[in-house]
């Protein structure tokens, strides 16, 4: 298949599979529908056809009805309350839906009532939504964050007093010891350093700076110099948890986060550290058996391509552009030639996110707010 037709075939195939899957899954998995809503919104912006916007709004309305009755208590940006709040604010900004005061109240209350195991996602959720929407209410949320989550935030700054076994970690410990880009220290470092220049309250700013510095130091403390990849998925774990080249865990996301931290603080040595980590990953390809087993964002080739693309934009180093192109082509090959009829519809681990990532990497997408939501807009 000619390269120029790969993206068209991919998007057409994804549309067909979404159409056949949505009615089956509409009442089963609210997490998956967020990515589908975003996919239709992005395709509308690319193609300009009203049918895609209408489908986005229809699915968004159905999703909200499920959200309100408690189908999802996660605050995550990519599928939970923060993600749906982003879509709500995005559609309001486009003036294609009307503001709903009851819905505003629902989101405001739920974000402040999130269960403890999801609390740290609020760091990303609150900051990500502010960076994208510039809605001042999220400044107020940051004050709430520090008033209520001191224990969790301090844990991020203190060296754990014991070693853990990965298999025995409970859900909250996984959040607290996660070094990576998916719910972990690297993503929080990224969001916090992006947020600091926007804060007016000096006390909050000082706390944010301390937290960013603490997170950076904690990430470096977890570095292991004697493995193919330098950073584990979870810190202070004595067993060897599986490592991968991916958006979600290990060196690629951590190196990108450190690079952005160095650039935003104008710290040359931190920038060099981030670039060094990232360059060390350039030796890997599909044959390296680094866990790139599918074409999706979270664990797969499109997520790897996204990070290398952003690193190229920040550094101008063509080696990263070449690697991004390699992984995008790998993504096409994995999807188009696989015997697996990929029907998972979610954003991070499914075809809706894959379609959005491919459109962006092919230069079709102008609106990149969604990149901020997965920590890739610097």
PLY file of the C-alpha trace (Angstrom):
ply
format ascii 1.0
element vertex 378
property float x
property float y
property float z
element edge 377
property int vertex1
property int vertex2
end_header
0.00 0.00 0.00
1.39 3.43 -0.93
2.41 5.54 2.06
0.09 8.41 1.18
-2.92 6.10 1.33
-1.97 4.46 4.64
-3.48 7.18 6.80
-6.71 7.23 4.78
-7.08 3.47 4.98
-6.32 3.54 8.72
-8.92 6.23 9.50
-11.56 4.63 7.25
-10.99 1.26 8.94
-11.18 2.79 12.41
-14.45 4.52 11.51
-15.94 1.23 10.35
-14.87 -0.61 13.48
-16.11 2.13 15.78
-19.48 2.14 14.07
-19.87 -1.59 14.66
-18.63 -1.48 18.27
-20.22 1.60 19.82
-23.78 0.33 20.15
-22.51 -2.81 21.85
-20.32 -0.94 24.35
-22.36 2.22 25.02
-23.75 0.91 28.30
-20.74 -1.17 29.30
-17.57 0.92 29.47
-17.67 4.65 29.97
-13.86 4.84 29.91
-13.74 3.70 26.29
-16.30 6.23 25.05
-14.20 9.25 25.99
-11.64 8.38 23.33
-14.34 7.83 20.73
-15.87 11.25 21.46
-12.47 12.87 21.06
-11.76 10.91 17.86
-14.94 12.19 16.20
-14.19 15.73 17.36
-10.68 15.62 15.88
-11.88 14.06 12.61
-14.52 16.80 12.38
-11.76 19.41 12.70
-9.72 17.65 10.01
-12.48 16.88 7.51
-15.01 19.60 8.37
-17.99 17.28 8.00
-20.88 17.89 10.39
-21.64 14.17 10.81
-18.51 13.73 12.90
-19.37 16.60 15.23
-22.93 15.32 15.58
-21.65 11.85 16.49
-19.28 13.37 19.05
-22.06 15.35 20.73
-24.44 12.38 20.69
-21.93 10.07 22.36
-20.87 12.78 24.78
-24.48 13.26 25.91
-24.94 9.51 26.41
-21.66 9.33 28.32
-22.68 12.14 30.64
-25.89 10.35 31.56
-23.80 7.34 32.61
-21.25 9.50 34.40
-23.90 11.22 36.49
-25.30 7.92 37.77
-21.85 6.89 38.95
-20.50 4.63 36.19
-16.97 6.06 36.58
-15.28 7.45 39.68
-11.83 7.95 38.17
-10.55 11.52 37.87
-8.12 10.61 35.08
-7.58 13.00 32.19
-7.78 10.41 29.46
-11.10 8.81 30.40
-12.37 9.94 33.81
-14.08 12.97 35.27
-11.30 15.38 34.26
-11.35 14.04 30.72
-15.08 14.48 30.37
-14.88 17.93 31.93
-12.29 18.82 29.29
-14.65 17.69 26.53
-17.52 19.63 28.08
-15.45 22.83 28.23
-14.08 22.21 24.74
-17.55 21.86 23.20
-18.72 24.95 25.10
-15.81 26.92 23.67
-16.77 25.78 20.18
-20.34 26.99 20.92
-21.88 23.72 19.80
-23.51 22.94 23.17
-25.05 25.16 25.84
-23.71 25.61 29.36
-25.52 23.52 31.95
-25.37 24.82 35.53
-26.29 21.43 37.00
-23.47 19.83 35.03
-21.02 22.48 36.24
-22.06 21.74 39.82
-21.75 17.99 39.26
-18.18 18.24 37.99
-17.13 20.69 40.71
-18.49 18.46 43.47
-17.22 15.18 42.07
-13.68 16.43 41.50
-13.47 17.39 45.16
-14.97 14.11 46.35
-12.70 11.74 44.44
-11.66 8.59 46.25
-8.18 8.51 47.77
-6.69 6.05 45.27
-7.40 8.53 42.46
-6.46 11.72 44.29
-3.06 12.15 42.71
-4.64 12.13 39.26
-6.19 15.43 40.28
-2.77 17.05 40.03
-2.77 16.23 36.32
-6.51 16.76 35.94
-6.69 20.20 37.50
-3.52 21.52 35.87
-4.21 19.94 32.48
-7.69 21.41 32.30
-6.38 24.85 33.23
-3.60 24.75 30.64
-6.10 23.81 27.96
-9.12 25.93 28.94
-7.58 28.83 30.92
-10.66 28.58 33.16
-9.78 30.35 36.44
-11.73 27.85 38.56
-8.80 25.48 38.21
-6.57 27.97 40.02
-8.99 27.61 42.94
-8.71 23.84 42.63
-4.94 24.03 43.05
-5.44 25.63 46.47
-7.88 22.82 47.30
-5.28 20.33 46.12
-2.65 21.43 48.62
-5.13 21.87 51.44
-6.41 18.31 51.19
-3.69 16.11 49.70
-0.63 17.07 51.78
-0.03 13.48 52.90
0.08 12.09 49.36
2.17 14.98 48.06
4.69 14.72 50.90
5.03 11.01 50.18
6.29 11.96 46.73
9.08 14.00 48.33
10.19 11.53 51.01
12.31 8.46 50.47
10.20 5.36 51.21
11.40 3.58 54.33
10.99 0.08 52.94
11.30 -1.90 49.76
8.25 -3.28 48.03
7.40 -6.26 45.87
5.67 -5.12 42.70
3.14 -7.97 42.75
2.03 -7.04 46.28
1.46 -3.31 45.68
-2.08 -2.13 46.33
-3.70 0.41 44.02
-2.67 3.45 46.05
0.95 2.25 46.39
1.09 1.80 42.62
0.12 5.46 42.23
2.62 6.64 44.83
5.61 4.60 43.60
4.95 4.91 39.86
7.92 6.64 38.18
6.42 6.89 34.71
4.31 9.00 32.41
1.07 7.09 33.04
-0.19 8.31 36.44
3.38 8.59 37.74
6.07 11.00 38.86
7.13 11.96 35.33
3.68 13.21 34.36
3.28 15.16 37.60
6.67 16.80 37.10
5.61 17.76 33.58
2.29 19.30 34.61
3.55 21.07 37.71
6.41 22.83 35.95
3.99 23.93 33.21
1.62 25.33 35.85
4.07 27.27 38.03
4.37 30.39 35.79
0.58 30.77 35.83
0.18 30.84 39.62
-0.36 34.17 41.36
-0.35 32.88 44.95
3.28 32.94 46.16
2.75 30.25 48.81
1.26 27.87 46.24
4.05 28.68 43.80
6.73 27.88 46.41
5.03 24.55 47.20
4.78 23.73 43.49
8.48 24.49 42.92
9.44 22.35 45.91
7.26 19.52 44.64
8.76 19.73 41.11
12.31 19.67 42.46
11.44 16.79 44.79
9.88 14.78 41.97
12.93 15.30 39.77
15.25 14.15 42.53
13.07 11.13 43.31
13.09 10.11 39.65
16.90 10.29 39.54
17.17 8.27 42.77
15.28 5.44 41.06
17.78 5.24 38.18
19.45 1.88 37.62
22.62 2.02 35.55
23.05 -1.63 34.71
20.00 -2.43 32.58
18.93 -1.86 28.97
16.50 0.72 30.36
17.64 2.90 33.26
14.38 3.52 35.08
11.99 0.97 36.64
8.21 1.17 36.37
7.88 1.40 40.16
10.45 2.80 42.57
11.79 0.91 45.60
10.60 -2.46 44.34
13.04 -5.30 44.83
11.68 -7.49 42.04
12.34 -6.83 38.35
9.06 -5.53 36.96
8.72 -5.79 33.18
10.28 -2.92 31.26
9.21 -1.48 27.96
9.89 1.23 25.42
6.59 3.06 25.66
4.62 6.18 26.43
3.46 4.79 29.75
6.55 3.69 31.70
10.32 3.71 31.83
12.92 5.84 30.07
11.10 7.41 27.13
8.42 9.31 29.07
10.78 10.04 31.96
13.45 11.45 29.62
10.87 13.65 27.89
9.53 14.97 31.20
13.04 15.78 32.44
13.84 17.52 29.13
10.75 19.72 29.47
11.57 20.43 33.13
15.07 21.57 32.16
13.85 23.75 29.30
11.18 25.46 31.40
13.59 26.15 34.26
16.45 27.11 31.90
18.66 24.50 33.55
21.25 23.26 31.07
22.37 20.26 33.11
18.78 19.01 33.49
18.21 19.45 29.74
21.36 17.44 29.04
20.21 14.72 31.42
16.85 14.45 29.65
18.45 14.33 26.20
20.97 11.73 27.40
18.17 9.45 28.63
16.25 9.90 25.39
19.26 9.30 23.13
19.96 6.04 24.92
16.60 4.75 23.68
17.33 5.41 19.99
19.06 2.04 19.61
15.79 0.16 20.06
13.53 -1.01 17.26
10.72 -3.52 16.92
13.17 -6.43 16.93
14.63 -5.32 20.28
11.72 -6.96 22.12
11.10 -3.91 24.31
7.39 -4.56 24.72
6.06 -2.57 21.74
3.48 -5.21 20.90
0.64 -3.19 19.36
0.02 0.08 17.46
-1.71 1.93 20.32
-0.63 4.91 22.45
-0.11 3.51 25.93
2.16 0.52 25.32
2.48 0.67 21.56
4.22 2.19 18.57
2.01 5.28 18.10
2.77 6.41 21.67
6.49 5.94 21.08
6.24 7.90 17.82
4.40 10.74 19.59
7.13 11.22 22.18
9.96 11.13 19.65
8.04 13.66 17.52
7.72 16.07 20.44
11.39 15.65 21.35
12.34 16.47 17.76
10.22 19.64 17.90
11.91 20.71 21.16
15.49 19.86 20.23
15.66 20.00 16.42
17.65 16.76 16.49
16.74 14.88 13.31
17.59 11.55 14.91
14.39 11.87 16.92
12.38 12.77 13.82
13.74 9.71 12.00
12.83 7.53 14.97
9.34 9.01 15.14
8.85 8.23 11.44
10.14 4.69 11.99
7.65 4.03 14.78
4.78 5.61 12.82
5.50 3.25 9.92
5.72 0.40 12.43
2.32 1.48 13.73
0.81 1.22 10.24
2.41 -2.16 9.70
1.20 -3.52 13.04
-2.36 -2.36 12.39
-2.70 -3.12 8.69
-0.86 -6.45 8.59
-1.89 -7.94 11.90
-4.10 -10.99 12.09
-5.60 -9.35 15.18
-8.77 -7.53 14.16
-8.24 -4.67 16.60
-11.64 -3.62 17.96
-10.69 -2.11 21.34
-12.12 1.41 21.05
-10.50 3.28 23.95
-8.07 6.19 23.71
-4.85 4.94 25.28
-5.18 1.27 24.43
-7.48 1.31 21.43
-8.24 2.50 17.93
-9.73 5.92 18.80
-6.42 7.14 20.23
-4.48 5.42 17.46
-6.45 7.36 14.83
-5.90 10.70 16.58
-2.17 10.04 17.02
-1.71 9.05 13.37
-3.58 12.13 12.12
-1.37 14.34 14.29
1.87 12.66 13.21
0.86 13.03 9.56
0.41 16.77 10.11
-3.38 16.72 9.70
-4.31 17.98 13.19
-4.05 21.68 14.03
-5.77 21.67 17.42
-3.35 20.01 19.85
-5.19 20.54 23.17
-5.56 16.77 23.46
-1.77 16.44 23.52
-1.68 18.46 26.73
-4.05 15.94 28.24
-1.56 13.12 27.73
1.46 15.24 28.70
2.86 15.75 25.21
2.48 19.44 24.45
5.44 21.48 25.58
0 1
1 2
2 3
3 4
4 5
5 6
6 7
7 8
8 9
9 10
10 11
11 12
12 13
13 14
14 15
15 16
16 17
17 18
18 19
19 20
20 21
21 22
22 23
23 24
24 25
25 26
26 27
27 28
28 29
29 30
30 31
31 32
32 33
33 34
34 35
35 36
36 37
37 38
38 39
39 40
40 41
41 42
42 43
43 44
44 45
45 46
46 47
47 48
48 49
49 50
50 51
51 52
52 53
53 54
54 55
55 56
56 57
57 58
58 59
59 60
60 61
61 62
62 63
63 64
64 65
65 66
66 67
67 68
68 69
69 70
70 71
71 72
72 73
73 74
74 75
75 76
76 77
77 78
78 79
79 80
80 81
81 82
82 83
83 84
84 85
85 86
86 87
87 88
88 89
89 90
90 91
91 92
92 93
93 94
94 95
95 96
96 97
97 98
98 99
99 100
100 101
101 102
102 103
103 104
104 105
105 106
106 107
107 108
108 109
109 110
110 111
111 112
112 113
113 114
114 115
115 116
116 117
117 118
118 119
119 120
120 121
121 122
122 123
123 124
124 125
125 126
126 127
127 128
128 129
129 130
130 131
131 132
132 133
133 134
134 135
135 136
136 137
137 138
138 139
139 140
140 141
141 142
142 143
143 144
144 145
145 146
146 147
147 148
148 149
149 150
150 151
151 152
152 153
153 154
154 155
155 156
156 157
157 158
158 159
159 160
160 161
161 162
162 163
163 164
164 165
165 166
166 167
167 168
168 169
169 170
170 171
171 172
172 173
173 174
174 175
175 176
176 177
177 178
178 179
179 180
180 181
181 182
182 183
183 184
184 185
185 186
186 187
187 188
188 189
189 190
190 191
191 192
192 193
193 194
194 195
195 196
196 197
197 198
198 199
199 200
200 201
201 202
202 203
203 204
204 205
205 206
206 207
207 208
208 209
209 210
210 211
211 212
212 213
213 214
214 215
215 216
216 217
217 218
218 219
219 220
220 221
221 222
222 223
223 224
224 225
225 226
226 227
227 228
228 229
229 230
230 231
231 232
232 233
233 234
234 235
235 236
236 237
237 238
238 239
239 240
240 241
241 242
242 243
243 244
244 245
245 246
246 247
247 248
248 249
249 250
250 251
251 252
252 253
253 254
254 255
255 256
256 257
257 258
258 259
259 260
260 261
261 262
262 263
263 264
264 265
265 266
266 267
267 268
268 269
269 270
270 271
271 272
272 273
273 274
274 275
275 276
276 277
277 278
278 279
279 280
280 281
281 282
282 283
283 284
284 285
285 286
286 287
287 288
288 289
289 290
290 291
291 292
292 293
293 294
294 295
295 296
296 297
297 298
298 299
299 300
300 301
301 302
302 303
303 304
304 305
305 306
306 307
307 308
308 309
309 310
310 311
311 312
312 313
313 314
314 315
315 316
316 317
317 318
318 319
319 320
320 321
321 322
322 323
323 324
324 325
325 326
326 327
327 328
328 329
329 330
330 331
331 332
332 333
333 334
334 335
335 336
336 337
337 338
338 339
339 340
340 341
341 342
342 343
343 344
344 345
345 346
346 347
347 348
348 349
349 350
350 351
351 352
352 353
353 354
354 355
355 356
356 357
357 358
358 359
359 360
360 361
361 362
362 363
363 364
364 365
365 366
366 367
367 368
368 369
369 370
370 371
371 372
372 373
373 374
374 375
375 376
376 377
